[in-house]
Amino acid sequence: MKDEATHRMVGDRTEAVAPRRMAQLDRVEALRLLGTVSLGRIVFTHQALPAVRPVNHLMDGDDIIVQLHEGAALASIVAPTRATGVVVAYEADVIDPETHIGWSVVVTGYAHRVTDEGELARFAARLRPWVEHPGVYAALRIRPDLVTGSQLTA
């Protein structure tokens, strides 16, 4: 059986593909790469079970800012009065579907609801929702504690 990592089908024949290497990214490079994309996935606990939602984001220094809309499961986990925040994971990647070359970054940290009106206005101007939701604009700040990343190269 041929290794899919070193072979691919082209039409009705198999072609060799250069083997890939995986390199670990340091914290600075991983967070820099997060800033180059606007889409990721947030992992959180909802009704005592793990949940994953695709969201758009922006970077504010080393923090990840995610837009929320009222009534969403994600918005309900971070009450404005919850001082300690809630632990979440955030993942984003860019991996070419043909070559499987690219990168993936996972951040774990505490998420807090953004309550400062000035920050909310600044983030609202930069983050565009996928779907318009009536109601108050809300945002979530993820402060990275653990940052891991890997890069796949030829």
N, C-alpha and C positions, 0 to 999 in steps of 0.2 A: 504494500500500500504506500502510495506517495504522500509525503508530508505536504499538506496544503500551504504551509508557510514558505516552502521552497519551490512549489509548482503551482501553475494555474492553467485552467482550461481556456484555450483560445480557439473558438469554433469547435472542431472535432479533434483537436490535438492538444497535448499537454506541453507547456513551455516551462523551462526552468526560470526561477526568479531568484535574484540574489538573496541570500539569507539576511534576515533582519537582526539588528542588535537592539537591546533595550538598555538605555542609560537612565539613571536616576537624576531627576532635576533637583537643584537646591531650592530653598524657599523663595529666594528673590526671583529666580527665573520662572518658577511655577506661577507665582503671583503676577509676574509680567505677562506671561502667556494668557492668564485669565483675562487680563485687560484688553487682549486683542480680539476677543469674541464677545458676543452679547447674549448668547443662549447657553443655558446649563440645566442641570437637574438638581432639585433640592430634595433631600431625604429627611423625613421627620416622623414622629410618632403621631398617629391619628387613631383615636379610639383603641389604644393599647396595641396597635399593629403598625408595622413600618409602612410608610407611604412615600411615593416619589411623584414629583410634579415637575414638568418642564417649565422653566421661567426665564425671563430675560433679566439681565443684570448689568450693573456698571460697577467700576471700582472707585472707591473713595479712599485714597491712600492704599493701605493694605486691606481695608474692609470691603466686603461684597455687599452691595445694595440691591435688594430684590423688591420689585413692585408688588403690592398686595391689592386685592379688592375685598371690600367688606362682604362677609357671608361665605367666603372661601374657607375650606378646611385649614389651609395654611394660616390665614388671618386669625383663626380662632385659637391657635396654639400659643400666640404671643400677646397676652393681655398687656395693655399699657402699664398696668400696675405691677407686673411681675418683675421684680428687681433683678433676680438672678438670670433671667433669660431662660432659654431652652436650648438643649444641645441638638444641633442639626449637622448634616453633612451636605456639601455642595460639590458637584462634579461637572466639569466641562472638558471637552476634548475636540480635537480636529484630527481626524484619521482618514486618509484617502481610501475610498472603497476599493480601488483597484490594487494599489501597492501595499496597503495596510501600514503606510509610513505616516507618522504624525506624533501627537502627544496627548496625554491625558493627565488631568490634575484633580485631586480630591482634597478638599478642605473640610476639617471638622472644627467646630467651635460653637460658641454661644450666640444665639440670635436674639436680638432685642428689637422691639418695635421702635421706629423713629418717631419721636414726639415733637421735636423742635420744628416750628413752623417754617423757619428760614431754610433749614435743610430739606424739609418736605417740598418746598417750592423749587429749590435747586434740583432735586432729584426728579420731580415731576416734569421739569423742562427737558430733561435728558433721557428719561425712560418712557418709551411708548408702549402702551398695552397692546396685546394681540387683539383683544376685543374690548370695545368700549363698555365700561360698567358704570351705571349711575351710582352716585354716592361720593363719599369722601375719599380722597386719595390717601393711601397709606403705603408705608415702606418698611422693610425689614433690613436691619444691619447685622451682618454676620462678621464677628471678630474671629479671625483664624487663630486657632491654638495649634492644631496639627495640620501641616501642609505637606502632601506627598505628590510627586509627579514623576512621570516617566516619558521618555521620548523614544520612539521607534525609528531607527535609521537603517538605511541599506548597508 
